[in-house]
Amino acid sequence: MKVLQGTLSLALIGLLTACGGGGSDGYYNNSSSESPNNSGNTSTTTPNETAQAQLNILKREGQFLFGNYDANDSTTSKGYIDHALDTFAQGPLQLAVDAKKLFDQNKSYFTYYDVCFAGEGNQIYENTPCYVLEGEANIKASLNTVSPNTYNTWDFSITKDQLAKLKITPEQITKFTGESFIIIFDNQNKDKAFNDVWVAGVFGYPYQQSWGLNQIDQLRIVSMNGEGQYNVTTAESKTYGALSIYKDPTSIDGDLFVLQNNSSFDVLINDNPNTPDVEPVSFTINSVPGDSKAIATYRIRKSAEQVLDIPSVSAISGSRIENEAPSSNVQSFTGSIHLEGNNIFTFKKAVNGTLLKFKHVFNGITFEGQSTNNNGTINTTLTQPSGLKF
């Protein structure tokens, strides 16, 4: 039965617009002194002062970049970079990795289609078989066999009822409701076969965030209805965006996963008590396979060490409403992201003494160094910029 339709749309370079989180004193209790013009730039004159101002922003918006982040700790503030990167790591990236691992172990959880995409006008994989992991209960049970207890509290089917009590537009309801699909494609070349994994649709998962009031349990709803190149349309004529991750079978050091296109996802966040509005996150990851300056990869080395390399971040921007010290805290910067070590996405839970190496470039400033996990306390040391303390 032909249940899917595929289209290839134009890639658009998007911005990450989002939110942060937390703390009894409010999220931006001292943001004005760190970023007086609220643009990611300051009026300071010396290079070290400029670098320090940029670092202050990163420390507030993206502790994930330095390993000092825990999605299950309500006292850990979540900045808009944290929301984006943690969602990417826990969401489509880990879903693709786990689905590929499951498929290699046991295909019986997947539904086989001799022609994956049906309908006229399809421009990609129009005549290709595929295996699809679908159905909320099946996805949960299946992925839990390779990653025990990870997906018990996830939702792989989001209904309108789950968006009740949100200040949300009809367009946002359409975007953030629907099913999840994980698709693995066959190929005429046996070496390529079943290595292209698409994560499509809508899913939700919990995290914890407290602003010193009552709500601690929060929910991220993730929609692959972004501005990426790949789309999937169901028989019910619902179209979802898809992120394509290819496991390179020629890798000489462990598993190498390559993002195949400029893929994006949107995240619905409703944790900020300063506003009744939801504050969506939108993140586009730029990737051009074969281009050393633009290929986005995730490697799991034979030693179990992990490397995330996103060398071309075209723009990351975001805002978070604060009323008593009025600010939308708009920030914008460009650059690259590189994390290397064990447990790079859940570093605070890593073994005591574990190291995390990082090298990030934002607005032309390189922040390089390493973090050490001391029984859950993260100590960070910078080697670049020289003379700057974390």
C-alpha positions in Angstrom: 0.0 0.0 0.0 1.4 3.4 -1.0 1.0 5.7 1.9 3.6 8.3 1.4 4.3 11.0 -1.1 7.7 12.8 -1.4 8.6 16.2 -2.6 11.9 18.0 -2.8 11.5 21.7 -2.0 14.0 24.6 -2.2 16.4 24.9 0.7 16.0 28.1 2.7 18.6 29.3 5.2 16.6 30.1 8.4 17.1 31.8 11.6 16.9 30.3 15.1 14.4 32.3 17.0 13.7 31.2 20.4 13.8 31.4 24.1 15.7 30.7 27.3 14.7 29.9 30.8 14.7 30.0 34.5 15.7 31.1 37.9 13.9 32.8 40.7 15.4 36.2 39.9 14.2 36.1 36.3 16.0 35.0 33.3 17.5 38.4 32.4 18.3 39.8 35.9 21.6 41.2 34.7 21.4 41.0 30.9 21.5 44.8 30.5 25.0 45.0 31.9 26.2 42.2 29.7 24.7 43.3 26.4 23.7 47.0 26.5 22.5 47.2 22.9 20.7 43.8 22.9 22.2 42.9 19.5 25.1 40.6 20.4 27.5 43.6 19.9 28.7 46.0 22.5 30.2 49.5 22.6 33.4 48.3 24.2 36.7 49.0 22.5 39.3 46.3 23.5 39.2 42.8 21.9 39.1 41.1 25.3 36.1 43.2 26.4 34.3 42.3 23.2 35.1 38.6 23.6 34.0 38.7 27.3 30.7 40.3 26.3 30.1 37.6 23.7 31.1 34.9 26.2 28.6 36.3 28.7 25.9 35.9 26.1 26.9 32.3 25.3 27.1 31.4 28.9 23.5 32.6 29.4 22.0 31.3 26.2 24.1 28.2 25.5 25.6 26.4 28.5 25.0 23.3 26.3 28.0 24.5 24.3 30.3 23.9 27.3 28.6 20.8 28.8 26.9 22.5 31.7 23.4 21.5 30.8 20.9 19.0 32.1 17.4 18.8 30.5 16.1 17.0 33.6 17.3 19.6 36.1 14.7 22.3 36.7 17.4 24.6 38.2 19.5 24.6 35.0 18.5 27.6 32.9 17.6 26.8 29.3 18.7 29.5 26.8 17.6 29.6 23.2 20.8 27.9 22.0 20.3 25.2 24.7 16.7 24.6 23.4 18.0 24.3 19.8 21.0 22.1 20.3 19.4 19.8 23.0 16.4 19.3 20.7 18.6 18.5 17.8 20.7 16.1 19.8 17.9 14.3 21.7 15.4 14.6 18.8 16.1 14.0 15.1 19.8 13.1 15.5 19.3 10.4 18.3 16.1 9.2 16.7 18.0 8.5 13.4 20.9 6.8 15.2 18.6 4.6 17.3 16.4 3.8 14.3 19.4 2.7 12.2 20.7 0.6 15.1 17.3 -1.0 15.5 16.9 -1.7 11.8 20.3 -3.4 11.6 19.2 -5.6 14.5 15.6 -6.4 13.7 13.7 -5.2 10.6 10.4 -6.7 11.9 9.5 -3.5 13.7 9.4 -1.6 10.4 6.7 -1.7 7.6 8.0 -2.4 4.1 6.7 -0.5 1.1 7.8 -1.6 -2.4 7.3 2.0 -3.6 7.8 4.4 -0.8 6.5 7.6 -2.4 3.4 7.7 -4.5 1.8 10.4 -6.7 2.9 12.5 -9.6 5.5 15.3 -9.4 7.8 13.7 -6.8 11.4 14.6 -7.5 13.3 12.3 -5.1 13.1 8.6 -4.2 10.0 8.3 -6.5 10.8 4.7 -7.5 12.4 3.4 -4.3 11.4 0.9 -1.7 11.7 1.8 2.0 11.1 0.6 5.5 9.0 2.9 7.8 8.8 2.9 11.6 5.4 4.3 12.3 2.6 4.3 14.9 3.2 5.9 18.4 3.0 2.6 20.4 5.2 0.8 17.9 7.9 3.6 17.8 8.1 3.8 21.6 8.4 0.0 22.1 10.8 -0.4 19.1 13.2 2.3 20.0 13.2 1.3 23.7 14.7 -2.0 22.7 17.9 -0.3 21.6 17.8 2.6 24.1 15.9 1.2 27.2 13.5 3.6 28.9 14.5 6.6 26.8 11.2 7.1 25.0 8.7 6.0 27.7 7.5 9.6 28.2 7.7 10.7 24.6 4.7 11.4 22.3 4.9 10.4 18.6 1.4 11.5 17.8 0.4 15.0 18.8 -3.2 16.0 18.7 -5.0 19.3 19.0 -6.2 18.4 22.5 -2.5 18.3 23.6 -2.2 21.9 22.5 -5.2 23.0 24.7 -4.7 26.0 27.0 -1.9 27.5 24.8 -2.1 30.9 23.3 -1.5 29.6 19.8 -2.6 30.4 16.3 -4.4 28.1 13.9 -1.3 27.9 11.7 0.8 26.9 14.7 -1.8 24.2 15.6 -1.5 22.8 12.1 2.3 22.8 12.3 2.6 21.2 15.7 0.0 18.4 15.3 0.5 15.1 13.5 2.3 11.8 13.4 6.0 10.8 13.5 7.7 8.7 10.8 11.2 7.3 10.5 12.0 6.1 7.0 15.0 4.1 5.8 15.5 3.9 2.1 16.7 1.0 -0.1 19.2 1.6 -2.9 20.3 -0.1 -6.1 23.8 0.0 -4.7 23.9 -2.5 -1.8 26.6 -0.4 0.0 24.2 2.6 0.0 21.1 0.6 0.8 19.4 1.3 4.1 21.8 4.0 5.2 19.7 7.1 4.4 17.4 7.7 7.4 14.7 10.3 7.4 13.1 11.7 10.5 9.8 13.3 9.6 6.6 14.5 11.3 5.9 15.8 14.8 6.8 14.5 18.3 7.0 15.7 21.8 9.2 15.1 24.8 9.5 16.4 28.4 12.2 18.6 30.0 12.3 20.4 33.3 12.5 24.2 33.8 11.5 26.3 36.8 11.3 30.1 37.0 10.9 29.9 40.8 7.2 29.7 40.6 5.0 26.5 40.4 5.6 24.9 37.0 8.6 22.6 36.7 7.5 20.0 34.2 7.7 21.4 30.7 7.1 20.0 27.2 8.9 20.5 23.9 6.8 19.7 20.8 9.0 19.3 17.8 7.9 19.7 14.2 10.0 18.8 11.2 7.8 21.2 9.2 10.7 23.5 8.7 12.5 25.0 5.8 14.6 22.0 4.8 14.8 20.3 1.4 12.8 17.1 2.1 9.1 16.6 2.7 6.8 13.7 3.2 3.1 13.7 2.4 0.8 11.0 3.9 -2.3 9.5 2.2 -4.3 12.0 4.3 -2.6 14.8 2.4 -0.7 16.0 5.5 2.8 17.2 4.6 5.7 17.0 7.0 9.3 18.2 6.8 12.0 15.6 7.0 15.6 15.6 8.2 17.9 13.2 6.3 20.9 11.6 8.0 23.1 9.3 6.0 25.3 6.7 7.7 28.5 6.7 5.6 29.5 3.0 5.2 33.1 3.9 4.2 33.9 5.5 7.6 37.4 4.6 8.8 36.7 5.4 12.4 33.5 4.1 13.9 30.1 5.4 12.7 29.9 8.6 10.7 26.4 10.2 10.2 26.2 13.0 7.7 23.4 15.5 7.5 22.3 15.6 3.8 20.7 18.9 3.4 19.9 22.3 5.0 17.3 20.7 7.4 15.2 22.6 9.9 12.8 21.9 12.7 10.6 24.0 14.9 10.1 23.6 18.6 7.1 24.9 20.6 8.1 26.3 24.0 5.7 27.6 26.7 7.8 27.8 29.8 8.3 31.6 30.2 5.8 33.1 32.7 6.7 36.6 31.6 4.3 36.2 28.7 1.1 34.3 27.8 2.5 33.7 24.3 4.3 30.6 23.2 7.9 31.3 22.1 8.7 28.9 19.3 12.3 27.9 18.4 13.2 27.5 14.8 16.6 26.1 13.8 18.1 25.4 10.4 21.3 23.4 10.1 23.4 24.1 7.0 25.1 21.1 5.5 26.8 20.4 2.1 28.2 16.9 2.0 31.8 16.8 0.6 32.4 20.5 1.5 34.8 20.7 4.5 33.4 24.2 5.3 29.8 23.2 5.3 29.3 19.5 6.0 27.5 18.8 9.3 28.5 15.5 10.8 28.1 13.4 13.9 30.7 10.6 14.6 30.8 7.9 17.1 34.4 6.7 17.1 35.5 3.1 17.8 36.6 4.3 21.2 33.0 5.4 21.8 34.1 9.1 21.7 31.6 11.3 20.1 32.2 14.3 17.7 29.6 16.8 16.6 30.8 19.2 13.9 28.6 21.9 12.5 31.0 24.2 10.7 28.5 26.5 9.0 25.9 28.1 11.2 24.5 30.9 8.9 22.7 32.7 11.7 21.3 32.0 15.2 19.1 34.6 16.7 16.5 34.7 19.4 14.6 36.7 21.9 13.0 36.2 25.3 10.4 38.6 26.9 11.2 40.2 30.3 8.8 42.8 31.7 10.1 44.2 35.0 13.5 45.0 33.4 11.8 45.4 30.0 13.7 43.6 27.3 13.1 41.2 24.4 16.8 40.3 24.7 17.3 40.0 21.0 20.6 38.4 20.1 22.1 37.4 16.8 25.4 35.8 15.8 26.9 33.5 13.2 29.7 30.9 13.4 30.3 27.2 14.0 29.9 24.5 16.6 32.3 21.6 17.6 32.0 19.3 20.5 34.2 16.3 21.2 34.4 13.7 24.0 32.3 11.1 25.8 28.7 11.8 26.5 28.8 15.1 24.8 25.1 15.6 24.8 24.6 14.6 28.5 27.9 15.6 29.8 26.7 16.5 33.3 25.8 12.8 33.7 29.2 11.6 32.5 31.7 9.7 34.6 33.7 11.8 37.1 36.8 13.2 35.4 35.4 13.0 31.9 36.6 15.7 29.5 34.6 17.6 26.9 36.7 19.5 24.2 35.0 22.3 22.3 35.8 24.9 19.6 33.0 27.3 18.8 33.3 30.4 16.6 30.7 33.1 17.1 30.7 36.5 15.4 34.4 36.0 14.4 35.5 35.1 17.9 36.9 31.6 18.6 36.1 30.0 22.0 38.2 27.0 22.4 39.0 24.9 25.5 37.7 22.0 27.5 35.3 21.2 30.4 35.8 18.7 33.1 33.0 16.8 34.9 33.8 16.8 38.7 30.9 14.7 40.1 28.3 16.7 38.2 30.0 20.1 38.7 31.3 21.4 35.3 34.6 23.3 35.3 35.5 25.0 32.1 38.9 26.3 30.9 39.4 28.5 27.8 42.6 28.4 25.7 41.1 30.9 23.3 40.7 33.8 23.5 44.0 34.1 25.4 43.8 35.8 28.8 40.0 35.3 29.1 38.6 33.4 32.0 35.3 31.4 31.7 
